[in-house]
Amino acid sequence: MIKFFLLAFLILTSSIYCQNKSKVNIFLDENLKPINEASFNEKRDSFIYTSISHGNDSLTVHQITNLIKFGKFDSITNYQIRMLLKRDSKNNHIADKDLILTFRDTLYGFKTHSNFANLSNRDIKNKIKHYDNIQKKCIKRDRKDNYERFYFYNVNKEYNYLPKNFSWIKSSSILNNLLFNNQSAMFILKTNGDYFYFQEIYEKYVIELIKAENWELFVNEYEIAKNTLSKMRFGKLKNLHMNYEDVKYNSYPSHNTQCYFPGDY
């Protein structure tokens, strides 16, 4: 929440200050700390980060965001997050389970999504049903590995479809800010507090991570990429996510099950 108000304050105050001046660009890292443009560009070009921009006519705030992030909560934070999840989901199978959380920032209804994606209501309804049906297989598969899945959202814009195989749960602002920062993404939380945050990446990497008894190799590779701001993917991270060449030549694997993809519909 503090991060959100800081960002809003920067936009508001800079807008007032710059009314009669040329447009101002502010650069922030993934923790909303100000950095210079060169540092911003270097971090953005690393394959584990991306960026988003907010602004108005007089100001643009450029912010680094995580494409992936490994971390670990201490026992108290892990417990508190699980209690928040238990409260919001009304599900008691939280404390002793590894968790897979899907977070959709905005659920679009037929009308609102049609305006946004230029698709017919029928197309959108079919895509929503397709995503719904796939989740049944995802839930069944992950339970075999002792994972419970939950689906959260932040904003509902006339979305009125009732899924048959899962339920969308309104995320509290606390959970949103702690885990997702208003970015559609997914979050894997182990019982010991280890976590993995990710946006759109290859499913194969996630499946391998879920089935691994120990995340040490995955975490070590991530830390190397984080510390060196590497542009080149390596090790298990080599096929982490799509790049321009993949898309250009349609050579990347599709989300066959969409189990580990926050989705658009």
N, C-alpha and C positions, 0 to 999 in steps of 0.2 A: 504493500500500500504506500509506503514511504517513497518507493521508486516511482510509482505512478504520479504522486503529487509533485515530486521533483521535476519530472518531465513536463507536467502541465504548467508548473511555475516557470520553467525555462521558456516555454513557448509564449506564455502570456507576457512576462516581463520583457522579453526580447522584442515581442511584437510592438509593445508600447514604445520602447526605446527607439525602434528602427522605423517608425512611421514615416519619417522624412529622409531616410537614409537608404543606401543600396541594400539589396538582399543579403542577409547574414546566414552563414552556414555554421551549425554547431555539430561537433563530432563527439559521440559517446561510445565507450566500450560496452561490453556485454553486461557490466555491472553499473551502467549509467554514470560512469566517471568520465569527465571531459578528457579528450586526447586530441592531439593535433591531426591534421589531415593525412600526413604521411604515415603515421602510426595506424590510423584508421584503415587506410588503403592496404597496408601490409597485412593487417589482421583479417580484413575482409577477403583477401585473396587466398588465405589459408583454406584448405578444403573442409575444415571442421566448423567454419563460421559462414554466416551470410549477413546481410544488412537489410534494414527497413528504414523508411524515411517518413517523417511527419512534418507538417508545417502549414504555412499560409503565404500570402503574397510577399511578406517582408522577411520571413524566417523559414529555414528548413533545418530540422534536427535529424541527423543521420545516426542511426544506432546499430551497433554490432549485435547480432543475435547468434545463439548457438544452433548449429545444425545437429550436433550431438554433444552430449556432456555426460561424463562419468563422475560420480561423487559418492559420498557416504554420509548419512545422517548419524549423529550420536544417538545413544539409546533413548534419551529423553525426547529429542525431536522426532525420532522414528515413531515412538509411542504416541506422541501428540498428533502427528499427521494421521496415523491409523485411527485414532479416536475421531478426528474430523471426518475422515472417510466413512467411518462407521455411522456417524451421526447423519451425514448427508445422504448416504446410500440406504440407510436403515437395514444394513446387512451385518449380521454378527460374525460372519466368516472372514474377519479382517486380521485379527491379531496374529494368527499362526500360519498365514498364507503368503506366498509370493504374489505380487499384484501386477497386473497389466492395466494401465489406465489410458483410455482414449479421451482426448480433449478436443472438442470442436468449438472454436471461438464463437461462431455464428451458425445457427440452424436456420436455413432459408426455406420458406414455404414455396408453394408452387408459383405464386404470383411474384414474390420477391426474387426467387432464384431465376425465374424466366427472364425477368428484366436484367438480371445480372449476367446470366450465361447465354442468353438468346436461344433458349431451348423451349420446346412446347411443354405444356403441363404433362402430357403423356410421357414424353421423354424423361422428364424429371422424376415422375412417379415410378417409372420402370427402373431408373438408376437407384432410387431410394429402396425399392423392393429388392433389387439385386444386392445392395450392400447389406440389407437386413438378413437375407437368406444366407449370405456368406458367413455372417457372424455366428450363426448356429454351429458351423463346422469349426470356427476359430475357438469358440468357448469350449467345445468338446475336446479339441486337441490340446488346448493349454491346461485343462483340468487334469489331463493324464500326467502332466509335469508339475502338478500341485500349484498351478497358478489360477487365481480368480481374476476375472475381467470386469471392469466397470467403465461406463461411458458417460462422460460429463460434457456439459456445454456451458457457455457463458451468456450468450444472447439468443433469444428466440424471435425471429422475424417471420411470423405467420406460418411457422412450421406446425402442421397439425396431423402429420402421419404418425400412427401408433405402431412402432415396430413389434413384430411377433416374437422375436428371438432375444431381445435385450431391451433395456429401458434407458432412455436419456435422463440423466440426473442433473439438476441445476447445481452448478458449482458455486460454492461460497467464495466470496472475494478473497478470503484468507488462503484457501487452497489454490485459487487461480494465481495469486501473486507469489505464493511459495513455490509452486511447481511449474507454472506455464507462462505467466506474464502475458496473457492475452494472445498467445501464439498457438494455433492449432498444431497439436503435436501428440506424442505418446510418451508414457513414463512407466518404466519397469522398476518396481521397488521390491527388493529382497527382504526377507524377515530380519536379516542382520543389519539392515540400514543401507546396504549398497544400492545405488540407483543408476539408471541409464535413461537419459532424456534424449529424444530424437524426433526430427521432423520426417521428411520423406527420404527414406533410404532403402536399399535392397533388402528384401525379406530374408534372403539366405543368411545375411549377417546376424539378424535378430534371432532367427531360429537357432543358429549355432551358439549364440550367447545364452539363450534360455536353457539350452540343454547342457551347457557347461557347468560342472560342479564348482569350478573356481574361475573367477573373472580376472585373475592377475595378469595374464598375457594381454587381454583386451585393454585393461586399464593402463598397463605399461606403454602400449603402443599409442594410446590416446594422449598420455602425458608427454611422450616424445613429440607428437604432432603439435600439441599445445605449446610446448616450450620452444620449439624451433619455428613455429608458424609455417610448417611445410606446405608447399603447394602441390607436391607429389604424394599421391597415396601409396601406402606400402603395407606389407604384411597382411594381416586380416582386414586392414582398412583399405586395401587396394581396390576392392570392388564395393566400396561403402555406399555410394549414391550416384545418381545420374549426373552426367556432364553434357556439355553442348554437343560433343561429337556423338555420344550415345543417342541423343534425341534426333540429331540430324540424319543419322543412318538407320534409325529404328533398331539398333542392335542391343538395346538394353532389355532385360526381362521385364515383363509386365507384372503388376501386382496380382499374381495368380489367385491369391485368396483374399487379398486386402485385409489380412488379419493384423498387420502391423503398419497401417496407413490410416491417418485420422479421417481421410475421406473428404469429399466435397458435398455429398448429398445425404 
